[in-house]
Amino acid sequence: MAERRKFKKRFCKYCELKTDFIDYKDLAQLKFSLSERFKIMPRRLTGNCKRHQELVTIAIKRARQTALIPYIVDRKNVVESPFENVR
């Protein structure tokens, strides 16, 4: 029978920093919760707790609405690092 892979336990980095509020203008902090196509990554991949994942989701949606983060990325022209164009 195949052995199960053992992954290290992921911890919420926002709980470690004791963060109460996640600012939508802080793109350096938000980019770790976005994929290369600017999709919001799930909790199981980021390791965020439920409370902070909800705050991250709200912050990303606010940043999209203020045009700091794009809603979609062109599928034909995939960029190596999508955050080069983001301020």
MOPAC internal coordinates of N, CA, C and O (Angstrom, degrees):
PM7 1SCF
backbone

  N    0.0000 0     0.00 0     0.00 0    0    0    0
  C    1.4378 1     0.00 0     0.00 0    1    0    0
  C    1.5277 1   110.05 1     0.00 0    2    1    0
  O    1.2310 1   120.60 1   -35.18 1    3    2    1
  N    1.2793 1   116.46 1   144.82 1    3    2    1
  C    1.4589 1   120.64 1  -176.60 1    5    3    2
  C    1.5305 1   110.85 1   -71.54 1    6    5    3
  O    1.2310 1   121.62 1   -36.36 1    7    6    5
  N    1.3140 1   114.50 1   143.64 1    7    6    5
  C    1.4524 1   119.13 1   178.79 1    9    7    6
  C    1.5262 1   110.07 1   -78.77 1   10    9    7
  O    1.2310 1   120.89 1   -35.66 1   11   10    9
  N    1.2907 1   115.89 1   144.34 1   11   10    9
  C    1.4628 1   120.26 1   177.30 1   13   11   10
  C    1.5198 1   108.83 1   -80.48 1   14   13   11
  O    1.2310 1   121.20 1   -38.39 1   15   14   13
  N    1.3008 1   115.31 1   141.61 1   15   14   13
  C    1.4574 1   119.48 1   176.43 1   17   15   14
  C    1.5162 1   109.47 1   -76.73 1   18   17   15
  O    1.2310 1   121.05 1   -40.58 1   19   18   17
  N    1.2728 1   115.60 1   139.42 1   19   18   17
  C    1.4534 1   119.79 1   177.78 1   21   19   18
  C    1.5239 1   108.00 1  -106.60 1   22   21   19
  O    1.2310 1   121.51 1   -62.89 1   23   22   21
  N    1.3121 1   114.72 1   117.11 1   23   22   21
  C    1.4504 1   120.48 1   179.72 1   25   23   22
  C    1.5221 1   109.08 1   -99.10 1   26   25   23
  O    1.2310 1   120.99 1   -29.77 1   27   26   25
  N    1.3059 1   115.70 1   150.23 1   27   26   25
  C    1.4553 1   118.14 1   176.88 1   29   27   26
  C    1.5269 1   109.43 1   -73.00 1   30   29   27
  O    1.2310 1   121.27 1   -30.72 1   31   30   29
  N    1.3121 1   115.17 1   149.28 1   31   30   29
  C    1.4542 1   120.60 1  -178.77 1   33   31   30
  C    1.5098 1   108.61 1   -71.34 1   34   33   31
  O    1.2310 1   121.06 1   -49.56 1   35   34   33
  N    1.3187 1   115.58 1   130.44 1   35   34   33
  C    1.4567 1   120.47 1   179.30 1   37   35   34
  C    1.5157 1   108.68 1   -92.22 1   38   37   35
  O    1.2310 1   121.14 1   -42.94 1   39   38   37
  N    1.3220 1   115.43 1   137.06 1   39   38   37
  C    1.4479 1   120.91 1   179.91 1   41   39   38
  C    1.5196 1   109.90 1  -112.03 1   42   41   39
  O    1.2310 1   121.13 1   -28.46 1   43   42   41
  N    1.3006 1   115.45 1   151.54 1   43   42   41
  C    1.4599 1   121.31 1   178.77 1   45   43   42
  C    1.5306 1   108.28 1   -73.77 1   46   45   43
  O    1.2310 1   120.96 1   -63.21 1   47   46   45
  N    1.3328 1   115.78 1   116.79 1   47   46   45
  C    1.4668 1   119.05 1  -178.24 1   49   47   46
  C    1.5239 1   111.74 1   -70.87 1   50   49   47
  O    1.2310 1   120.67 1   156.67 1   51   50   49
  N    1.3395 1   116.32 1   -23.33 1   51   50   49
  C    1.4636 1   119.76 1   178.37 1   53   51   50
  C    1.5277 1   111.00 1   -74.95 1   54   53   51
  O    1.2310 1   120.09 1   147.20 1   55   54   53
  N    1.3237 1   117.44 1   -32.80 1   55   54   53
  C    1.4673 1   120.50 1   175.64 1   57   55   54
  C    1.5286 1   110.43 1   -69.55 1   58   57   55
  O    1.2310 1   120.54 1   142.30 1   59   58   57
  N    1.3250 1   116.58 1   -37.70 1   59   58   57
  C    1.4606 1   120.01 1   178.62 1   61   59   58
  C    1.5224 1   111.39 1   -64.45 1   62   61   59
  O    1.2310 1   120.71 1   142.73 1   63   62   61
  N    1.3473 1   116.25 1   -37.27 1   63   62   61
  C    1.4591 1   120.81 1   178.52 1   65   63   62
  C    1.5231 1   112.79 1   -84.85 1   66   65   63
  O    1.2310 1   120.42 1   176.37 1   67   66   65
  N    1.3422 1   116.80 1    -3.63 1   67   66   65
  C    1.4619 1   124.20 1  -178.41 1   69   67   66
  C    1.5230 1   111.11 1    55.49 1   70   69   67
  O    1.2310 1   121.15 1  -129.98 1   71   70   69
  N    1.3374 1   115.41 1    50.02 1   71   70   69
  C    1.4593 1   122.70 1  -179.45 1   73   71   70
  C    1.5169 1   109.76 1   -85.76 1   74   73   71
  O    1.2310 1   120.63 1   -51.01 1   75   74   73
  N    1.3408 1   116.39 1   128.99 1   75   74   73
  C    1.4612 1   120.91 1   177.42 1   77   75   74
  C    1.5182 1   111.85 1   -99.19 1   78   77   75
  O    1.2310 1   120.48 1   153.76 1   79   78   77
  N    1.3309 1   116.68 1   -26.24 1   79   78   77
  C    1.4608 1   120.83 1  -175.55 1   81   79   78
  C    1.5206 1   108.74 1  -136.10 1   82   81   79
  O    1.2310 1   120.36 1   -44.21 1   83   82   81
  N    1.3217 1   116.92 1   135.79 1   83   82   81
  C    1.4608 1   122.02 1   178.04 1   85   83   82
  C    1.5248 1   107.11 1  -110.32 1   86   85   83
  O    1.2310 1   120.74 1   -62.85 1   87   86   85
  N    1.3207 1   116.19 1   117.15 1   87   86   85
  C    1.4537 1   121.62 1  -175.34 1   89   87   86
  C    1.5293 1   110.37 1   -81.00 1   90   89   87
  O    1.2310 1   120.57 1   -45.73 1   91   90   89
  N    1.3167 1   116.52 1   134.27 1   91   90   89
  C    1.4650 1   120.90 1  -178.80 1   93   91   90
  C    1.5253 1   111.77 1   -73.70 1   94   93   91
  O    1.2310 1   119.84 1   163.36 1   95   94   93
  N    1.3254 1   117.90 1   -16.64 1   95   94   93
  C    1.4657 1   120.98 1  -179.51 1   97   95   94
  C    1.5263 1   112.34 1   -86.24 1   98   97   95
  O    1.2310 1   119.80 1   168.07 1   99   98   97
  N    1.3128 1   117.98 1   -11.93 1   99   98   97
  C    1.4629 1   122.55 1   179.96 1  101   99   98
  C    1.5293 1   109.03 1   -88.17 1  102  101   99
  O    1.2310 1   120.80 1   -95.18 1  103  102  101
  N    1.3233 1   116.08 1    84.82 1  103  102  101
  C    1.4695 1   121.17 1  -175.24 1  105  103  102
  C    1.5199 1   112.91 1   -72.12 1  106  105  103
  O    1.2310 1   120.33 1   154.17 1  107  106  105
  N    1.3178 1   116.97 1   -25.83 1  107  106  105
  C    1.4598 1   119.71 1   178.59 1  109  107  106
  C    1.5237 1   110.79 1   -64.32 1  110  109  107
  O    1.2310 1   120.67 1   146.46 1  111  110  109
  N    1.3209 1   116.32 1   -33.54 1  111  110  109
  C    1.4542 1   120.55 1   179.22 1  113  111  110
  C    1.5310 1   111.27 1   -80.34 1  114  113  111
  O    1.2310 1   120.11 1   147.38 1  115  114  113
  N    1.3262 1   117.39 1   -32.62 1  115  114  113
  C    1.4560 1   121.35 1  -176.98 1  117  115  114
  C    1.5215 1   113.26 1   -78.98 1  118  117  115
  O    1.2310 1   119.72 1   156.32 1  119  118  117
  N    1.3170 1   118.14 1   -23.68 1  119  118  117
  C    1.4647 1   119.54 1  -173.52 1  121  119  118
  C    1.5292 1   112.73 1   -68.14 1  122  121  119
  O    1.2310 1   119.63 1   161.76 1  123  122  121
  N    1.3232 1   118.30 1   -18.24 1  123  122  121
  C    1.4561 1   120.28 1   177.45 1  125  123  122
  C    1.5232 1   111.83 1   -77.03 1  126  125  123
  O    1.2310 1   120.26 1   167.41 1  127  126  125
  N    1.3268 1   117.11 1   -12.59 1  127  126  125
  C    1.4649 1   120.93 1   178.55 1  129  127  126
  C    1.5204 1   111.97 1  -103.93 1  130  129  127
  O    1.2310 1   120.38 1  -170.63 1  131  130  129
  N    1.3341 1   116.88 1     9.37 1  131  130  129
  C    1.4624 1   121.30 1   179.68 1  133  131  130
  C    1.5188 1   110.01 1  -117.98 1  134  133  131
  O    1.2310 1   120.76 1   -34.15 1  135  134  133
  N    1.3297 1   116.16 1   145.85 1  135  134  133
  C    1.4622 1   120.44 1   176.22 1  137  135  134
  C    1.5242 1   109.29 1   -83.48 1  138  137  135
  O    1.2310 1   120.54 1     1.69 1  139  138  137
  N    1.3391 1   116.58 1  -178.31 1  139  138  137
  C    1.4651 1   120.36 1  -178.79 1  141  139  138
  C    1.5195 1   112.10 1   -68.61 1  142  141  139
  O    1.2310 1   120.22 1   162.38 1  143  142  141
  N    1.3273 1   117.18 1   -17.62 1  143  142  141
  C    1.4622 1   120.81 1   176.35 1  145  143  142
  C    1.5225 1   111.78 1  -104.70 1  146  145  143
  O    1.2310 1   120.74 1  -159.32 1  147  146  145
  N    1.3330 1   116.19 1    20.68 1  147  146  145
  C    1.4686 1   124.44 1   176.81 1  149  147  146
  C    1.5218 1   112.87 1    63.18 1  150  149  147
  O    1.2310 1   119.79 1  -149.55 1  151  150  149
  N    1.3138 1   118.00 1    30.45 1  151  150  149
  C    1.4518 1   121.21 1   172.49 1  153  151  150
  C    1.5270 1   108.28 1   -91.08 1  154  153  151
  O    1.2310 1   120.83 1   -30.97 1  155  154  153
  N    1.3232 1   116.02 1   149.03 1  155  154  153
  C    1.4567 1   120.63 1   179.40 1  157  155  154
  C    1.5270 1   108.38 1   -74.99 1  158  157  155
  O    1.2310 1   120.86 1   -53.87 1  159  158  157
  N    1.3284 1   115.95 1   126.13 1  159  158  157
  C    1.4615 1   120.45 1  -178.25 1  161  159  158
  C    1.5294 1   109.87 1   -80.62 1  162  161  159
  O    1.2310 1   120.14 1   -34.75 1  163  162  161
  N    1.3383 1   117.33 1   145.25 1  163  162  161
  C    1.4690 1   120.19 1  -178.32 1  165  163  162
  C    1.5196 1   112.54 1   -74.19 1  166  165  163
  O    1.2310 1   121.69 1   -12.40 1  167  166  165
  N    1.3105 1   114.37 1   167.60 1  167  166  165
  C    1.4652 1   121.74 1  -178.05 1  169  167  166
  C    1.5163 1   112.64 1   -61.82 1  170  169  167
  O    1.2310 1   120.48 1   144.34 1  171  170  169
  N    1.3224 1   116.69 1   -35.66 1  171  170  169
  C    1.4623 1   119.04 1  -176.48 1  173  171  170
  C    1.5235 1   112.35 1   -66.98 1  174  173  171
  O    1.2310 1   120.19 1   157.53 1  175  174  173
  N    1.3317 1   117.25 1   -22.47 1  175  174  173
  C    1.4662 1   120.45 1   178.17 1  177  175  174
  C    1.5249 1   112.25 1   -92.96 1  178  177  175
  O    1.2310 1   119.93 1   143.38 1  179  178  177
  N    1.3218 1   117.74 1   -36.62 1  179  178  177
  C    1.4641 1   120.44 1  -177.98 1  181  179  178
  C    1.5129 1   112.60 1   -85.45 1  182  181  179
  O    1.2310 1   120.21 1   151.37 1  183  182  181
  N    1.3510 1   117.20 1   -28.63 1  183  182  181
  C    1.4565 1   120.18 1  -178.85 1  185  183  182
  C    1.5147 1   113.22 1    86.39 1  186  185  183
  O    1.2310 1   120.04 1  -172.25 1  187  186  185
  N    1.3187 1   117.54 1     7.75 1  187  186  185
  C    1.4623 1   120.07 1   179.65 1  189  187  186
  C    1.5168 1   110.53 1   -71.54 1  190  189  187
  O    1.2310 1   120.95 1   -28.61 1  191  190  189
  N    1.3324 1   115.78 1   151.39 1  191  190  189
  C    1.4550 1   119.72 1   172.83 1  193  191  190
  C    1.5286 1   108.27 1   -78.10 1  194  193  191
  O    1.2310 1   120.66 1    -8.54 1  195  194  193
  N    1.3205 1   116.34 1   171.46 1  195  194  193
  C    1.4640 1   120.58 1  -174.75 1  197  195  194
  C    1.5207 1   111.52 1   -62.78 1  198  197  195
  O    1.2310 1   120.42 1   136.92 1  199  198  197
  N    1.3071 1   116.80 1   -43.08 1  199  198  197
  C    1.4736 1   121.25 1  -178.07 1  201  199  198
  C    1.5213 1   111.65 1   -62.71 1  202  201  199
  O    1.2310 1   120.67 1   132.51 1  203  202  201
  N    1.3278 1   116.33 1   -47.49 1  203  202  201
  C    1.4563 1   119.54 1  -177.56 1  205  203  202
  C    1.5284 1   111.68 1   -74.17 1  206  205  203
  O    1.2310 1   119.63 1   150.21 1  207  206  205
  N    1.3299 1   118.31 1   -29.79 1  207  206  205
  C    1.4593 1   119.87 1   176.18 1  209  207  206
  C    1.5255 1   110.43 1   -64.60 1  210  209  207
  O    1.2310 1   120.35 1   141.76 1  211  210  209
  N    1.3219 1   116.93 1   -38.24 1  211  210  209
  C    1.4682 1   120.29 1   176.42 1  213  211  210
  C    1.5245 1   111.04 1   -65.16 1  214  213  211
  O    1.2310 1   120.18 1   140.15 1  215  214  213
  N    1.3345 1   117.27 1   -39.85 1  215  214  213
  C    1.4688 1   120.67 1   178.00 1  217  215  214
  C    1.5267 1   111.52 1   -66.65 1  218  217  215
  O    1.2310 1   120.63 1   141.36 1  219  218  217
  N    1.3254 1   116.40 1   -38.64 1  219  218  217
  C    1.4665 1   120.94 1   177.88 1  221  219  218
  C    1.5201 1   110.14 1   -64.73 1  222  221  219
  O    1.2310 1   120.62 1   137.08 1  223  222  221
  N    1.3251 1   116.41 1   -42.92 1  223  222  221
  C    1.4660 1   121.22 1   179.85 1  225  223  222
  C    1.5262 1   110.92 1   -61.23 1  226  225  223
  O    1.2310 1   120.42 1   135.21 1  227  226  225
  N    1.3196 1   116.81 1   -44.79 1  227  226  225
  C    1.4695 1   120.92 1   178.57 1  229  227  226
  C    1.5239 1   110.58 1   -63.33 1  230  229  227
  O    1.2310 1   120.58 1   137.74 1  231  230  229
  N    1.3455 1   116.49 1   -42.26 1  231  230  229
  C    1.4704 1   120.34 1  -179.57 1  233  231  230
  C    1.5276 1   111.32 1   -64.87 1  234  233  231
  O    1.2310 1   119.95 1   139.77 1  235  234  233
  N    1.3313 1   117.70 1   -40.23 1  235  234  233
  C    1.4667 1   120.91 1   179.33 1  237  235  234
  C    1.5236 1   110.33 1   -66.52 1  238  237  235
  O    1.2310 1   120.26 1   138.92 1  239  238  237
  N    1.3165 1   117.11 1   -41.08 1  239  238  237
  C    1.4623 1   119.96 1   178.93 1  241  239  238
  C    1.5245 1   111.59 1   -65.51 1  242  241  239
  O    1.2310 1   120.21 1   143.62 1  243  242  241
  N    1.3261 1   117.20 1   -36.38 1  243  242  241
  C    1.4668 1   120.33 1   176.52 1  245  243  242
  C    1.5267 1   110.84 1   -68.32 1  246  245  243
  O    1.2310 1   120.48 1   140.79 1  247  246  245
  N    1.3297 1   116.68 1   -39.21 1  247  246  245
  C    1.4640 1   120.25 1   178.63 1  249  247  246
  C    1.5218 1   110.96 1   -66.43 1  250  249  247
  O    1.2310 1   120.24 1   145.19 1  251  250  249
  N    1.3178 1   117.14 1   -34.81 1  251  250  249
  C    1.4682 1   120.24 1   176.02 1  253  251  250
  C    1.5202 1   110.77 1   -66.61 1  254  253  251
  O    1.2310 1   120.64 1   139.63 1  255  254  253
  N    1.3312 1   116.39 1   -40.37 1  255  254  253
  C    1.4532 1   119.64 1  -177.67 1  257  255  254
  C    1.5241 1   111.73 1   -68.61 1  258  257  255
  O    1.2310 1   120.00 1   149.30 1  259  258  257
  N    1.3289 1   117.60 1   -30.70 1  259  258  257
  C    1.4633 1   120.92 1   177.53 1  261  259  258
  C    1.5279 1   112.32 1   -90.53 1  262  261  259
  O    1.2310 1   120.31 1  -171.34 1  263  262  261
  N    1.3298 1   117.02 1     8.66 1  263  262  261
  C    1.4710 1   124.56 1   175.30 1  265  263  262
  C    1.5291 1   113.05 1    66.58 1  266  265  263
  O    1.2310 1   119.98 1  -151.18 1  267  266  265
  N    1.3263 1   117.64 1    28.82 1  267  266  265
  C    1.4612 1   120.45 1   172.93 1  269  267  266
  C    1.5204 1   111.10 1   -84.47 1  270  269  267
  O    1.2310 1   121.00 1   150.21 1  271  270  269
  N    1.3387 1   115.69 1   -29.79 1  271  270  269
  C    1.4585 1   123.12 1   178.08 1  273  271  270
  C    1.5275 1   107.24 1  -126.41 1  274  273  271
  O    1.2310 1   119.33 1   -44.71 1  275  274  273
  N    1.3207 1   118.89 1   135.29 1  275  274  273
  C    1.4678 1   119.28 1   179.25 1  277  275  274
  C    1.5315 1   111.79 1   -72.49 1  278  277  275
  O    1.2310 1   121.21 1   -27.33 1  279  278  277
  N    1.3247 1   115.29 1   152.67 1  279  278  277
  C    1.4593 1   120.39 1   175.93 1  281  279  278
  C    1.5242 1   110.55 1   -73.04 1  282  281  279
  O    1.2310 1   120.58 1   134.62 1  283  282  281
  N    1.3335 1   116.51 1   -45.38 1  283  282  281
  C    1.4542 1   120.98 1  -177.81 1  285  283  282
  C    1.5202 1   109.40 1  -131.29 1  286  285  283
  O    1.2310 1   121.34 1   -18.48 1  287  286  285
  N    1.3199 1   115.05 1   161.52 1  287  286  285
  C    1.4548 1   121.74 1   177.09 1  289  287  286
  C    1.5260 1   106.80 1  -120.04 1  290  289  287
  O    1.2310 1   120.51 1   -39.14 1  291  290  289
  N    1.3182 1   116.64 1   140.86 1  291  290  289
  C    1.4598 1   121.18 1   179.15 1  293  291  290
  C    1.5265 1   109.56 1   -61.21 1  294  293  291
  O    1.2310 1   120.16 1   -55.65 1  295  294  293
  N    1.3155 1   117.31 1   124.35 1  295  294  293
  C    1.4622 1   121.55 1  -177.03 1  297  295  294
  C    1.5196 1   112.41 1   -70.76 1  298  297  295
  O    1.2310 1   119.84 1   152.73 1  299  298  297
  N    1.3345 1   117.91 1   -27.27 1  299  298  297
  C    1.4561 1   120.73 1  -177.26 1  301  299  298
  C    1.5250 1   111.83 1   -78.44 1  302  301  299
  O    1.2310 1   120.49 1   145.19 1  303  302  301
  N    1.3220 1   116.68 1   -34.81 1  303  302  301
  C    1.4579 1   121.21 1  -178.08 1  305  303  302
  C    1.5255 1   109.75 1  -112.30 1  306  305  303
  O    1.2310 1   120.49 1  -101.62 1  307  306  305
  N    1.3350 1   116.68 1    78.38 1  307  306  305
  C    1.4493 1   121.09 1   179.02 1  309  307  306
  C    1.5244 1   108.08 1   -80.25 1  310  309  307
  O    1.2310 1   120.69 1   -51.53 1  311  310  309
  N    1.3188 1   116.29 1   128.47 1  311  310  309
  C    1.4583 1   123.01 1  -176.69 1  313  311  310
  C    1.5257 1   108.64 1   -92.60 1  314  313  311
  O    1.2310 1   120.34 1   -33.12 1  315  314  313
  N    1.3291 1   116.96 1   146.88 1  315  314  313
  C    1.4618 1   121.38 1   178.02 1  317  315  314
  C    1.5271 1   111.27 1   -59.58 1  318  317  315
  O    1.2310 1   120.99 1   126.57 1  319  318  317
  N    1.3282 1   115.71 1   -53.43 1  319  318  317
  C    1.4600 1   120.90 1   179.47 1  321  319  318
  C    1.5164 1   108.39 1  -123.46 1  322  321  319
  O    1.2310 1   119.39 1   -76.17 1  323  322  321
  N    1.3162 1   118.77 1   103.83 1  323  322  321
  C    1.4711 1   121.13 1  -175.42 1  325  323  322
  C    1.5095 1   113.83 1   -68.49 1  326  325  323
  O    1.2310 1   119.48 1   162.55 1  327  326  325
  N    1.3278 1   118.59 1   -17.45 1  327  326  325
  C    1.4647 1   120.59 1  -177.78 1  329  327  326
  C    1.5167 1   113.07 1   -86.64 1  330  329  327
  O    1.2310 1   119.76 1  -177.15 1  331  330  329
  N    1.3243 1   118.06 1     2.85 1  331  330  329
  C    1.4710 1   119.93 1   174.31 1  333  331  330
  C    1.5170 1   110.82 1   -67.93 1  334  333  331
  O    1.2310 1   120.48 1   143.88 1  335  334  333
  N    1.3325 1   116.68 1   -36.12 1  335  334  333
  C    1.4540 1   120.33 1  -179.09 1  337  335  334
  C    1.5194 1   113.31 1   -82.38 1  338  337  335
  O    1.2310 1   120.04 1   162.55 1  339  338  337
  N    1.3333 1   117.53 1   -17.45 1  339  338  337
  C    1.4397 1   121.50 1   179.85 1  341  339  338
  C    1.5250 1   108.57 1   -85.87 1  342  341  339
  O    1.2310 1   121.09 1   -43.29 1  343  342  341
  N    1.3183 1   115.52 1   136.71 1  343  342  341
  C    1.4726 1   119.04 1  -177.65 1  345  343  342
  C    1.4754 1   112.34 1   -66.24 1  346  345  343
  O    1.2310 1   120.10 1   180.00 1  347  346  345

